[in-house]
Amino acid sequence: MKKLVLKPSVKRKFQNLDIIVFLGPYLAVFFMFTILPVIISYFIAFTNFNTMDFPEWVGLENYRRLFLEEEYFTMALQTSLVLAAISGPLNYIVAFACSWCLNEIPSRIRTILTMFFYIPALSGGFTFITDLLFSSDRYGFVNSFLLRLNLIDDPIQWAVDTDVMIPLCIVIMLWNALGQQFLIFLSSLQSIDRSLYEAAAVDGVSNRWQELYYVTLPSIKGQLILNAILTITSSMTMVIPTLFGSPTQDYKLYTLTMLQNDYTARMEMGYVSAVASIVLLISVLLNKLITFLISKVGT
């Protein structure tokens, strides 16, 4: 019986068939419930849609209203960018610095400290903890401690005092967001081939800072980019801790996410989609910028 011989061109077409078979169902679901809704939302942004009636095409009316008539858009955009510019890089740097330091200590101590850093991400009662620490009466832990030391005369109104709201919000978000980024960095640092450091020493690398720039960071560029994307996305879509209420005092911490939530409650989905499209555009541009900067590390 003559053996069937496939042409090279036919073989190339079917050589990755097994990958397509395994990934096909996931890709179909991912496209249906992630990519397609994003594409549809851009069309909805040009309509008047209340989820009950068929969308009514209004063109650029939602964007005109957003940029020219919306009272809180500029304030929300400014707050989101300020918090993203401060908390995003700070979360990123602190998470990497902590993981880099812990990677150099013995494994048993590292395990204990890793659990300590990841506790906020594991704790389902994180909101309760922050409310307990920063309660605005004299029974809150921080206020009670400061009163006992005679550092303050009256309890600090954490959720009302606009001078302390932004710094406190950044600290709380840093504490809450540290776990995921920290674990990604720590696992990536532990996977670096140690022979690379020996080869770098032969080539003239003489201190830890040179090792960091020429060996460590280039070896984990993929994880650096991943964490950068996660950081930017979470920063632009951040949810303000419930400690500050919604809306916050004098709209001091009013963000684009809060603006979207307000109009979602009013069922103005076309307008919400217009706001979301602006957030997505800013996030994509920031991701491109950060990816370009990270690609230059070690060169």
Backbone as CSV, one residue per row, in Angstrom:
resi,resn,N_x,N_y,N_z,CA_x,CA_y,CA_z,C_x,C_y,C_z
1,MET,0.855,-1.197,0.000,0.000,0.000,0.000,0.886,1.241,0.000
2,LYS,0.574,2.145,-0.892,1.411,3.336,-1.021,1.174,4.294,0.141
3,LYS,2.255,4.761,0.748,2.173,5.682,1.900,1.811,7.086,1.422
4,LEU,0.882,7.695,2.149,0.440,9.045,1.801,1.514,10.055,2.207
5,VAL,1.953,10.855,1.269,2.986,11.859,1.512,2.372,13.244,1.287
6,LEU,2.415,14.060,2.309,1.862,15.407,2.219,2.915,16.381,1.709
7,LYS,2.468,17.344,0.941,3.367,18.373,0.458,3.844,19.245,1.615
8,PRO,5.045,19.828,1.525,5.542,20.703,2.608,4.602,21.854,2.918
9,SER,3.963,22.410,1.877,3.045,23.527,2.111,1.839,23.090,2.934
10,VAL,1.362,21.873,2.684,0.215,21.347,3.443,0.630,21.056,4.882
11,LYS,1.838,20.529,5.070,2.329,20.243,6.416,2.427,21.513,7.254
12,ARG,2.909,22.593,6.620,3.048,23.849,7.353,1.689,24.379,7.818
13,LYS,0.659,24.146,7.005,-0.668,24.625,7.367,-1.232,23.894,8.579
14,PHE,-0.859,22.620,8.739,-1.451,21.805,9.788,-0.485,21.487,10.925
15,GLN,0.735,22.053,10.911,1.694,21.693,11.942,1.315,22.266,13.311
16,ASN,0.546,23.354,13.310,0.102,23.948,14.576,-1.377,23.693,14.838
17,LEU,-1.911,22.660,14.214,-3.328,22.366,14.378,-3.670,22.011,15.815
18,ASP,-2.768,21.291,16.496,-3.043,20.903,17.883,-3.152,22.133,18.793
19,ILE,-2.311,23.147,18.522,-2.379,24.374,19.314,-3.707,25.075,19.084
20,ILE,-4.139,25.122,17.827,-5.405,25.771,17.506,-6.566,25.045,18.176
21,VAL,-6.509,23.706,18.206,-7.573,22.916,18.822,-7.663,23.203,20.317
22,PHE,-6.506,23.296,20.983,-6.509,23.538,22.426,-6.874,24.983,22.760
23,LEU,-6.372,25.930,21.969,-6.625,27.337,22.269,-7.934,27.843,21.680
24,GLY,-8.458,27.136,20.702,-9.661,27.593,20.018,-10.822,27.941,20.935
25,PRO,-11.246,27.047,21.835,-12.373,27.375,22.723,-12.103,28.594,23.596
26,TYR,-10.877,28.683,24.137,-10.554,29.850,24.972,-10.570,31.136,24.156
27,LEU,-9.961,31.097,22.962,-9.930,32.293,22.120,-11.331,32.732,21.718
28,ALA,-12.207,31.761,21.454,-13.586,32.093,21.084,-14.310,32.782,22.239
29,VAL,-14.154,32.237,23.452,-14.795,32.823,24.628,-14.184,34.187,24.952
30,PHE,-12.853,34.282,24.829,-12.176,35.547,25.106,-12.640,36.637,24.137
31,PHE,-12.759,36.267,22.872,-13.227,37.250,21.883,-14.674,37.642,22.157
32,MET,-15.509,36.665,22.486,-16.928,36.918,22.671,-17.203,37.799,23.881
33,PHE,-16.484,37.574,24.994,-16.821,38.255,26.241,-15.821,39.346,26.638
34,THR,-14.739,39.524,25.874,-13.762,40.565,26.201,-13.543,41.523,25.029
35,ILE,-13.097,40.987,23.898,-12.787,41.843,22.757,-14.048,42.449,22.148
36,LEU,-15.047,41.615,21.909,-16.280,42.096,21.261,-17.004,43.167,22.087
37,PRO,-17.138,43.005,23.416,-17.783,44.086,24.191,-17.040,45.417,24.113
38,VAL,-15.699,45.368,24.051,-14.930,46.606,23.930,-15.222,47.283,22.595
39,ILE,-15.264,46.475,21.526,-15.555,47.033,20.201,-16.968,47.615,20.174
40,ILE,-17.925,46.892,20.725,-19.316,47.358,20.733,-19.455,48.633,21.552
41,SER,-18.690,48.732,22.665,-18.802,49.919,23.517,-18.409,51.184,22.771
42,TYR,-17.478,51.074,21.804,-17.101,52.258,21.029,-18.245,52.715,20.129
43,PHE,-19.044,51.776,19.636,-20.225,52.160,18.859,-21.303,52.744,19.770
44,ILE,-21.451,52.158,20.971,-22.454,52.659,21.913,-22.121,54.078,22.348
45,ALA,-20.819,54.428,22.357,-20.415,55.778,22.765,-20.981,56.854,21.842
46,PHE,-21.405,56.471,20.658,-21.980,57.440,19.713,-23.509,57.375,19.697
47,THR,-24.075,56.755,20.745,-25.525,56.599,20.789,-26.071,57.065,22.128
48,ASN,-27.375,57.199,22.170,-28.100,57.414,23.420,-28.740,56.086,23.777
49,PHE,-28.228,55.420,24.824,-28.628,54.045,25.121,-28.902,53.917,26.611
50,ASN,-30.116,53.498,26.949,-30.497,53.344,28.362,-30.700,51.889,28.764
51,THR,-30.273,50.951,27.913,-30.362,49.492,28.102,-31.788,48.964,27.957
52,MET,-32.770,49.839,27.874,-34.160,49.399,27.719,-34.625,49.510,26.269
53,ASP,-34.277,50.638,25.635,-34.683,50.889,24.253,-33.503,50.664,23.306
54,PHE,-33.827,50.560,22.030,-32.776,50.379,21.033,-31.913,51.647,20.978
55,PRO,-30.572,51.491,20.879,-29.694,52.674,20.870,-30.068,53.673,19.783
56,GLU,-30.060,54.952,20.147,-30.361,56.028,19.208,-29.064,56.745,18.842
57,TRP,-28.742,56.775,17.555,-27.485,57.374,17.086,-27.497,58.886,17.320
58,VAL,-26.458,59.383,18.028,-26.353,60.819,18.308,-25.017,61.381,17.852
59,GLY,-24.191,60.572,17.214,-22.901,61.053,16.724,-21.956,61.432,17.851
60,LEU,-21.385,62.621,17.760,-20.395,63.082,18.734,-21.016,63.823,19.917
61,GLU,-22.310,63.724,20.080,-22.996,64.467,21.133,-22.473,64.107,22.525
62,ASN,-22.231,62.808,22.775,-21.738,62.392,24.094,-20.365,62.982,24.387
63,TYR,-19.496,63.040,23.373,-18.166,63.610,23.575,-18.244,65.137,23.711
64,ARG,-19.142,65.772,22.947,-19.321,67.219,23.096,-19.807,67.559,24.503
65,ARG,-20.764,66.779,24.966,-21.279,66.983,26.324,-20.199,66.723,27.359
66,LEU,-19.385,65.703,27.124,-18.348,65.339,28.089,-17.295,66.429,28.218
67,PHE,-16.813,66.954,27.093,-15.714,67.924,27.120,-16.184,69.356,27.362
68,LEU,-17.406,69.692,26.973,-17.851,71.081,27.032,-18.887,71.359,28.119
69,GLU,-19.624,70.360,28.546,-20.695,70.612,29.492,-20.521,69.896,30.829
70,GLU,-19.802,68.771,30.846,-19.688,67.997,32.082,-18.901,68.772,33.136
71,GLU,-19.558,69.047,34.250,-18.967,69.883,35.301,-17.782,69.203,35.970
72,TYR,-17.845,67.884,36.110,-16.846,67.183,36.914,-15.828,66.407,36.084
73,PHE,-15.909,66.482,34.750,-14.987,65.693,33.932,-13.539,66.135,34.125
74,THR,-13.281,67.437,34.041,-11.916,67.942,34.198,-11.359,67.588,35.570
75,MET,-12.200,67.747,36.592,-11.773,67.415,37.949,-11.478,65.920,38.079
76,ALA,-12.349,65.082,37.533,-12.159,63.638,37.612,-10.919,63.196,36.836
77,LEU,-10.718,63.785,35.638,-9.542,63.454,34.832,-8.264,63.865,35.553
78,GLN,-8.254,65.047,36.130,-7.078,65.529,36.846,-6.765,64.645,38.052
79,THR,-7.792,64.296,38.822,-7.579,63.438,39.997,-7.062,62.068,39.589
80,SER,-7.643,61.491,38.537,-7.211,60.165,38.078,-5.762,60.189,37.620
81,LEU,-5.379,61.230,36.874,-4.005,61.323,36.379,-3.023,61.562,37.519
82,VAL,-3.399,62.399,38.497,-2.515,62.666,39.638,-2.300,61.392,40.457
83,LEU,-3.398,60.692,40.771,-3.270,59.459,41.552,-2.506,58.391,40.775
84,ALA,-2.756,58.322,39.449,-2.045,57.344,38.631,-0.560,57.678,38.545
85,ALA,-0.235,58.980,38.428,1.164,59.401,38.304,1.938,59.182,39.596
86,ILE,1.240,59.228,40.741,1.925,59.058,42.029,1.857,57.611,42.498
87,SER,0.640,57.080,42.593,0.480,55.736,43.161,0.998,54.654,42.219
88,GLY,0.832,54.847,40.881,1.281,53.827,39.940,2.781,53.562,40.019
89,PRO,3.628,54.569,39.740,5.078,54.359,39.849,5.514,53.967,41.261
90,LEU,4.868,54.541,42.287,5.244,54.210,43.660,4.961,52.742,43.965
91,ASN,3.772,52.257,43.572,3.446,50.838,43.762,4.459,49.956,43.038
92,TYR,4.796,50.344,41.825,5.703,49.561,40.981,7.093,49.489,41.594
93,ILE,7.607,50.638,42.002,8.969,50.698,42.549,9.055,49.989,43.889
94,VAL,8.075,50.227,44.763,8.092,49.594,46.087,7.974,48.077,45.962
95,ALA,7.088,47.608,45.084,6.924,46.168,44.898,8.217,45.527,44.398
96,PHE,8.882,46.174,43.432,10.138,45.611,42.926,11.243,45.682,43.977
97,ALA,11.349,46.808,44.686,12.398,46.955,45.696,12.247,45.910,46.799
98,CYS,11.013,45.683,47.250,10.784,44.694,48.312,11.105,43.287,47.821
99,SER,10.682,42.956,46.614,10.954,41.618,46.083,12.444,41.421,45.841
100,TRP,13.125,42.457,45.396,14.577,42.357,45.144,15.330,42.127,46.450
101,CYS,14.925,42.819,47.498,15.578,42.637,48.796,15.271,41.255,49.378
102,LEU,14.014,40.832,49.295,13.647,39.533,49.860,14.279,38.383,49.096
103,ASN,14.578,38.590,47.833,15.196,37.535,47.038,16.610,37.207,47.511
104,GLU,17.207,38.105,48.288,18.588,37.922,48.731,18.703,37.327,50.130
105,ILE,17.572,37.073,50.792,17.644,36.553,52.158,17.329,35.060,52.156
106,PRO,17.627,34.343,53.252,17.356,32.896,53.316,15.888,32.561,53.060
107,SER,15.655,31.373,52.526,14.322,30.990,52.056,13.283,30.951,53.173
108,ARG,13.655,30.488,54.371,12.664,30.387,55.450,12.161,31.761,55.865
109,ILE,13.071,32.686,56.051,12.661,34.043,56.419,11.896,34.689,55.269
110,ARG,12.323,34.392,54.034,11.655,34.953,52.863,10.192,34.515,52.800
111,THR,9.927,33.254,53.148,8.558,32.747,53.115,7.659,33.493,54.090
112,ILE,8.173,33.737,55.287,7.384,34.454,56.306,7.114,35.885,55.858
113,LEU,8.139,36.563,55.372,7.975,37.952,54.957,7.096,38.065,53.707
114,THR,7.177,37.064,52.831,6.319,37.068,51.648,4.851,37.000,52.047
115,MET,4.537,36.160,53.012,3.172,36.085,53.516,2.736,37.412,54.116
116,PHE,3.645,38.093,54.813,3.319,39.381,55.419,2.961,40.406,54.346
117,PHE,3.739,40.434,53.269,3.470,41.393,52.192,2.185,41.065,51.439
118,TYR,1.817,39.783,51.402,0.655,39.377,50.619,-0.637,39.375,51.434
119,ILE,-0.541,39.630,52.732,-1.726,39.608,53.592,-2.834,40.543,53.105
120,PRO,-2.536,41.802,52.706,-3.628,42.665,52.244,-4.418,42.077,51.082
121,ALA,-3.731,41.389,50.160,-4.423,40.795,49.022,-5.263,39.591,49.441
122,LEU,-4.848,38.908,50.517,-5.575,37.736,50.992,-6.731,38.110,51.902
123,SER,-6.626,39.245,52.551,-7.602,39.621,53.573,-8.895,40.091,52.936
124,GLY,-9.979,39.347,53.185,-11.280,39.774,52.702,-11.831,40.939,53.489
125,GLY,-11.300,41.166,54.688,-11.772,42.257,55.528,-10.859,43.460,55.491
126,PHE,-10.216,43.707,54.344,-9.272,44.817,54.259,-9.958,46.151,54.503
127,THR,-11.176,46.309,54.001,-11.920,47.548,54.225,-12.187,47.758,55.706
128,PHE,-12.523,46.681,56.397,-12.761,46.777,57.845,-11.494,47.213,58.575
129,ILE,-10.339,46.699,58.138,-9.069,47.048,58.789,-8.765,48.534,58.617
130,THR,-8.934,49.045,57.394,-8.654,50.471,57.160,-9.633,51.360,57.913
131,ASP,-10.907,50.953,57.979,-11.882,51.739,58.732,-11.543,51.745,60.218
132,LEU,-11.031,50.638,60.704,-10.666,50.549,62.120,-9.431,51.391,62.421
133,LEU,-8.467,51.361,61.532,-7.245,52.131,61.749,-7.486,53.628,61.642
134,PHE,-8.272,54.024,60.644,-8.427,55.448,60.335,-9.834,55.958,60.634
135,SER,-10.437,55.433,61.659,-11.715,55.981,62.108,-11.510,57.427,62.543
136,SER,-12.476,58.285,62.202,-12.304,59.720,62.439,-12.585,60.154,63.873
137,ASP,-12.976,59.222,64.751,-13.172,59.574,66.161,-11.922,59.212,66.955
138,ARG,-11.963,59.412,68.247,-10.797,59.153,69.081,-10.572,57.662,69.337
139,TYR,-11.483,56.823,68.871,-11.342,55.379,69.061,-10.624,54.696,67.898
140,GLY,-10.399,55.415,66.828,-9.591,54.858,65.751,-8.157,54.656,66.210
141,PHE,-7.517,53.591,65.765,-6.189,53.247,66.270,-5.178,54.365,66.055
142,VAL,-5.165,54.946,64.865,-4.176,55.979,64.567,-4.467,57.246,65.367
143,ASN,-5.715,57.671,65.399,-6.073,58.852,66.189,-5.794,58.642,67.665
144,SER,-6.127,57.466,68.169,-5.883,57.168,69.589,-4.397,57.225,69.912
145,PHE,-3.579,56.684,69.021,-2.124,56.673,69.241,-1.566,58.095,69.236
146,LEU,-2.009,58.915,68.275,-1.516,60.289,68.186,-1.982,61.136,69.371
147,LEU,-3.198,60.885,69.868,-3.701,61.624,71.025,-2.912,61.275,72.284
148,ARG,-2.569,60.007,72.437,-1.801,59.587,73.615,-0.406,60.198,73.625
149,LEU,0.142,60.428,72.450,1.470,61.047,72.365,1.392,62.574,72.371
150,ASN,0.174,63.091,72.492,-0.049,64.548,72.499,0.440,65.224,71.214
151,LEU,0.408,64.482,70.120,0.792,65.060,68.839,-0.363,65.822,68.199
152,ILE,-1.589,65.501,68.587,-2.770,66.213,68.103,-3.689,66.485,69.280
153,ASP,-4.511,67.523,69.166,-5.455,67.871,70.222,-6.840,67.298,69.955
154,ASP,-7.208,67.194,68.687,-8.510,66.649,68.305,-8.299,65.556,67.264
155,PRO,-9.212,64.581,67.225,-9.081,63.511,66.228,-9.057,64.062,64.809
156,ILE,-8.205,63.494,63.982,-8.121,63.905,62.578,-9.303,63.322,61.815
157,GLN,-9.979,64.161,61.054,-11.110,63.702,60.243,-10.569,63.198,58.898
158,TRP,-10.168,61.939,58.888,-9.477,61.382,57.732,-10.313,61.465,56.452
159,ALA,-11.616,61.234,56.555,-12.471,61.198,55.375,-12.983,62.571,54.965
160,VAL,-12.674,63.602,55.747,-13.192,64.941,55.490,-12.085,65.954,55.229
161,ASP,-10.972,65.805,55.912,-9.864,66.749,55.784,-9.206,66.589,54.413
162,THR,-9.415,67.549,53.550,-8.905,67.448,52.184,-7.388,67.522,52.097
163,ASP,-6.727,67.981,53.154,-5.263,68.070,53.132,-4.599,66.707,53.303
164,VAL,-5.305,65.752,53.922,-4.709,64.440,54.178,-5.333,63.341,53.330
165,MET,-6.392,63.663,52.588,-7.114,62.619,51.856,-6.261,61.967,50.778
166,ILE,-5.575,62.779,49.946,-4.788,62.205,48.850,-3.599,61.389,49.366
167,PRO,-2.771,61.917,50.310,-1.677,61.081,50.828,-2.167,59.788,51.466
168,LEU,-3.244,59.870,52.254,-3.777,58.676,52.901,-4.310,57.688,51.877
169,CYS,-4.992,58.198,50.860,-5.516,57.331,49.803,-4.385,56.596,49.090
170,ILE,-3.282,57.282,48.820,-2.140,56.662,48.147,-1.533,55.564,49.018
171,VAL,-1.421,55.820,50.330,-0.864,54.820,51.245,-1.747,53.576,51.278
172,ILE,-3.064,53.767,51.377,-3.985,52.629,51.439,-3.939,51.823,50.144
173,MET,-3.930,52.503,48.995,-3.883,51.796,47.713,-2.553,51.078,47.529
174,LEU,-1.468,51.680,48.019,-0.157,51.023,47.951,-0.162,49.743,48.762
175,TRP,-0.696,49.801,49.961,-0.761,48.633,50.836,-1.622,47.534,50.217
176,ASN,-2.742,47.929,49.626,-3.683,46.952,49.081,-3.184,46.334,47.783
177,ALA,-2.423,47.093,46.986,-2.004,46.627,45.658,-0.639,45.952,45.661
178,LEU,0.030,45.924,46.791,1.412,45.438,46.827,1.520,43.952,46.537
179,GLY,0.540,43.163,46.975,0.673,41.706,46.943,0.886,41.103,45.576
180,GLN,0.022,41.390,44.613,0.099,40.764,43.303,1.388,41.114,42.577
181,GLN,1.721,42.397,42.504,2.944,42.817,41.829,4.174,42.241,42.524
182,PHE,4.136,42.226,43.836,5.258,41.721,44.616,5.543,40.259,44.280
183,LEU,4.504,39.427,44.205,4.701,38.004,43.920,5.222,37.785,42.498
184,ILE,4.735,38.567,41.541,5.214,38.428,40.158,6.697,38.759,40.077
185,PHE,7.097,39.859,40.715,8.510,40.232,40.702,9.359,39.192,41.419
186,LEU,8.908,38.720,42.577,9.706,37.770,43.354,9.892,36.460,42.595
187,SER,8.837,35.951,41.989,8.952,34.698,41.238,9.862,34.857,40.025
188,SER,9.803,36.023,39.366,10.663,36.245,38.200,12.131,36.362,38.616
189,LEU,12.407,36.997,39.739,13.782,37.125,40.207,14.378,35.770,40.582
190,GLN,13.554,34.886,41.136,14.048,33.569,41.531,14.288,32.654,40.336
191,SER,13.755,33.006,39.175,13.926,32.162,37.987,15.123,32.560,37.127
192,ILE,15.840,33.608,37.524,17.003,34.051,36.735,18.144,33.058,36.891
193,ASP,18.762,32.714,35.784,19.896,31.789,35.789,21.095,32.460,36.482
194,ARG,21.603,31.848,37.544,22.702,32.430,38.316,24.004,32.508,37.521
195,SER,24.120,31.693,36.481,25.339,31.732,35.677,25.477,33.056,34.930
196,LEU,24.360,33.753,34.732,24.425,35.050,34.066,25.217,36.053,34.902
197,TYR,25.084,35.973,36.211,25.837,36.877,37.083,27.330,36.549,37.065
198,GLU,27.650,35.267,36.970,29.051,34.868,36.892,29.671,35.355,35.581
199,ALA,28.900,35.216,34.489,29.410,35.694,33.202,29.561,37.218,33.206
200,ALA,28.630,37.916,33.862,28.715,39.368,33.941,29.929,39.803,34.746
201,ALA,30.263,39.040,35.810,31.435,39.369,36.623,32.711,39.235,35.801
202,VAL,32.750,38.236,34.928,33.910,38.052,34.059,34.025,39.215,33.082
203,ASP,32.872,39.759,32.655,32.853,40.860,31.688,33.102,42.220,32.326
204,GLY,33.240,42.270,33.656,33.580,43.537,34.294,32.531,44.131,35.197
205,VAL,31.384,43.475,35.354,30.362,43.969,36.283,30.871,43.763,37.701
206,SER,30.977,44.852,38.476,31.676,44.778,39.749,30.819,45.080,40.975
207,ASN,29.575,45.548,40.827,28.752,45.840,42.008,27.303,45.459,41.746
208,ARG,26.477,45.533,42.804,25.095,45.077,42.715,24.253,45.960,41.795
209,TRP,24.539,47.238,41.751,23.763,48.131,40.907,23.996,47.839,39.439
210,GLN,25.241,47.505,39.067,25.511,47.108,37.687,24.850,45.770,37.364
211,GLU,24.859,44.855,38.325,24.163,43.579,38.140,22.676,43.805,37.901
212,LEU,22.113,44.735,38.689,20.685,45.033,38.557,20.362,45.555,37.163
213,TYR,21.155,46.488,36.658,20.842,47.151,35.396,21.183,46.286,34.183
214,TYR,22.318,45.588,34.227,22.786,44.865,33.048,22.372,43.387,33.030
215,VAL,21.984,42.826,34.175,21.643,41.403,34.211,20.203,41.186,34.688
216,THR,19.889,41.690,35.886,18.591,41.381,36.498,17.418,41.940,35.688
217,LEU,17.442,43.250,35.434,16.311,43.866,34.735,16.143,43.350,33.300
218,PRO,17.218,43.230,32.504,17.026,42.663,31.151,16.505,41.230,31.163
219,SER,16.795,40.475,32.229,16.362,39.077,32.292,14.877,38.939,32.593
220,ILE,14.273,39.980,33.147,12.858,39.896,33.516,12.044,40.988,32.819
221,LYS,12.435,41.361,31.613,11.710,42.421,30.903,10.240,42.060,30.698
222,GLY,9.978,40.786,30.417,8.586,40.372,30.219,7.741,40.632,31.453
223,GLN,8.269,40.280,32.633,7.537,40.509,33.877,7.446,41.995,34.207
224,LEU,8.483,42.755,33.852,8.439,44.206,34.068,7.306,44.832,33.253
225,ILE,7.185,44.404,32.003,6.125,44.942,31.144,4.751,44.501,31.653
226,LEU,4.646,43.226,32.069,3.375,42.727,32.597,2.922,43.539,33.804
227,ASN,3.829,43.738,34.751,3.469,44.509,35.938,3.177,45.965,35.601
228,ALA,3.883,46.507,34.616,3.612,47.883,34.200,2.203,48.010,33.642
229,ILE,1.793,47.037,32.831,0.435,47.061,32.267,-0.607,46.930,33.373
230,LEU,-0.367,46.007,34.315,-1.300,45.837,35.430,-1.378,47.101,36.276
231,THR,-0.226,47.747,36.488,-0.195,48.958,37.302,-0.946,50.102,36.633
232,ILE,-0.687,50.309,35.343,-1.346,51.401,34.627,-2.853,51.173,34.566
233,THR,-3.252,49.939,34.272,-4.678,49.630,34.177,-5.380,49.868,35.505
234,SER,-4.785,49.367,36.593,-5.412,49.545,37.905,-5.394,50.999,38.347
235,SER,-4.361,51.747,37.940,-4.275,53.157,38.329,-5.336,53.994,37.621
236,MET,-5.581,53.707,36.340,-6.558,54.489,35.590,-7.994,54.089,35.908
237,THR,-8.186,52.895,36.443,-9.535,52.442,36.787,-9.679,52.238,38.285
238,MET,-8.895,52.974,39.052,-8.865,52.768,40.497,-10.205,53.095,41.152
239,VAL,-10.480,52.339,42.202,-11.659,52.566,43.022,-11.192,53.142,44.351
240,ILE,-11.687,54.312,44.695,-11.283,54.969,45.928,-11.776,54.166,47.121
241,PRO,-10.935,53.954,48.145,-11.380,53.217,49.347,-12.669,53.785,49.924
242,THR,-13.537,52.895,50.393,-14.841,53.309,50.909,-14.736,54.211,52.130
243,LEU,-13.564,54.254,52.737,-13.339,55.126,53.884,-13.699,56.575,53.559
244,PHE,-13.482,56.997,52.315,-13.668,58.394,51.931,-15.068,58.698,51.423
245,GLY,-15.914,57.669,51.286,-17.271,57.898,50.807,-17.330,58.129,49.313
246,SER,-18.549,58.281,48.806,-18.742,58.551,47.382,-20.006,59.390,47.202
247,PRO,-19.901,60.618,46.706,-18.648,61.289,46.321,-17.870,61.726,47.550
248,THR,-16.602,61.981,47.361,-15.748,62.361,48.476,-15.940,63.843,48.824
249,GLN,-15.401,64.216,49.986,-15.531,65.597,50.449,-15.011,66.579,49.403
250,ASP,-15.872,67.538,49.015,-15.532,68.554,48.004,-15.048,67.925,46.698
251,TYR,-15.439,66.681,46.450,-15.032,65.954,45.233,-13.510,65.900,45.101
252,LYS,-12.819,65.872,46.229,-11.358,65.917,46.214,-10.764,64.672,45.560
253,LEU,-11.402,63.526,45.756,-10.895,62.274,45.197,-11.851,61.717,44.141
254,TYR,-12.515,62.600,43.441,-13.482,62.176,42.425,-12.728,61.759,41.166
255,THR,-12.864,60.500,40.763,-12.106,59.955,39.635,-13.025,59.632,38.462
256,LEU,-12.416,59.267,37.332,-13.184,58.902,36.153,-14.032,57.660,36.405
257,THR,-13.518,56.742,37.215,-14.297,55.549,37.556,-15.552,55.915,38.320
258,MET,-15.444,56.864,39.246,-16.607,57.312,40.004,-17.595,58.038,39.097
259,LEU,-17.075,58.786,38.122,-17.947,59.461,37.152,-18.727,58.433,36.334
260,GLN,-18.047,57.374,35.909,-18.728,56.313,35.175,-19.789,55.635,36.037
261,ASN,-19.462,55.378,37.299,-20.422,54.714,38.181,-21.669,55.563,38.394
262,ASP,-21.484,56.874,38.506,-22.630,57.762,38.713,-23.589,57.711,37.530
263,TYR,-23.052,57.761,36.309,-23.921,57.757,35.135,-24.411,56.352,34.789
264,THR,-23.691,55.324,35.245,-24.207,53.964,35.095,-25.477,53.797,35.915
265,ALA,-25.489,54.372,37.113,-26.692,54.312,37.952,-27.866,55.031,37.305
266,ARG,-27.589,56.002,36.427,-28.649,56.730,35.719,-29.003,56.060,34.387
267,MET,-28.353,54.924,34.105,-28.620,54.147,32.883,-28.280,54.912,31.611
268,GLU,-27.304,55.817,31.670,-26.862,56.541,30.477,-25.619,55.831,29.922
269,MET,-25.847,54.678,29.306,-24.743,53.816,28.922,-23.940,54.372,27.745
270,GLY,-24.573,55.146,26.881,-23.829,55.775,25.796,-22.806,56.766,26.333
271,TYR,-23.223,57.552,27.310,-22.335,58.536,27.925,-21.223,57.841,28.713
272,VAL,-21.588,56.773,29.422,-20.594,55.994,30.173,-19.562,55.394,29.224
273,SER,-20.000,54.894,28.088,-19.082,54.315,27.107,-18.130,55.373,26.559
274,ALA,-18.612,56.603,26.412,-17.746,57.694,25.950,-16.635,57.956,26.972
275,VAL,-16.999,57.986,28.251,-15.985,58.176,29.306,-15.010,57.008,29.316
276,ALA,-15.532,55.784,29.205,-14.676,54.593,29.221,-13.717,54.575,28.042
277,SER,-14.147,55.075,26.889,-13.268,55.102,25.723,-12.093,56.050,25.947
278,ILE,-12.324,57.148,26.655,-11.233,58.067,26.983,-10.239,57.398,27.923
279,VAL,-10.757,56.684,28.921,-9.890,55.973,29.871,-9.060,54.923,29.146
280,LEU,-9.690,54.180,28.237,-8.969,53.148,27.481,-7.886,53.767,26.615
281,LEU,-8.184,54.875,25.956,-7.196,55.533,25.101,-5.992,56.001,25.907
282,ILE,-6.227,56.607,27.068,-5.124,57.060,27.926,-4.292,55.867,28.388
283,SER,-4.959,54.772,28.776,-4.255,53.578,29.248,-3.375,52.980,28.158
284,VAL,-3.890,52.922,26.933,-3.122,52.361,25.813,-1.885,53.214,25.530
285,LEU,-2.048,54.535,25.527,-0.913,55.428,25.272,0.145,55.298,26.360
286,LEU,-0.287,55.222,27.611,0.663,55.054,28.716,1.360,53.705,28.638
287,ASN,0.616,52.671,28.264,1.230,51.346,28.114,2.304,51.347,27.030
288,LYS,2.031,52.014,25.914,3.016,52.099,24.831,4.273,52.831,25.298
289,LEU,4.083,53.913,26.041,5.218,54.683,26.538,6.061,53.867,27.510
290,ILE,5.419,53.217,28.466,6.149,52.435,29.467,6.846,51.240,28.825
291,THR,6.168,50.585,27.883,6.785,49.448,27.185,8.035,49.887,26.431
292,PHE,7.980,51.055,25.795,9.152,51.575,25.084,10.295,51.867,26.054
293,LEU,9.997,52.461,27.210,11.041,52.783,28.177,11.680,51.516,28.756
294,ILE,10.848,50.509,29.058,11.376,49.259,29.615,12.237,48.539,28.592
295,SER,11.888,48.632,27.305,12.669,47.959,26.262,14.090,48.511,26.162
296,LYS,14.317,49.728,26.689,15.647,50.352,26.643,16.512,49.977,27.832
297,VAL,15.934,49.262,28.809,16.700,48.885,30.004,17.814,47.930,29.628
298,GLY,19.001,48.196,30.107,20.149,47.323,29.889,20.859,47.530,28.578
299,THR,20.372,48.478,27.752,21.020,48.713,26.449,22.026,49.834,26.539
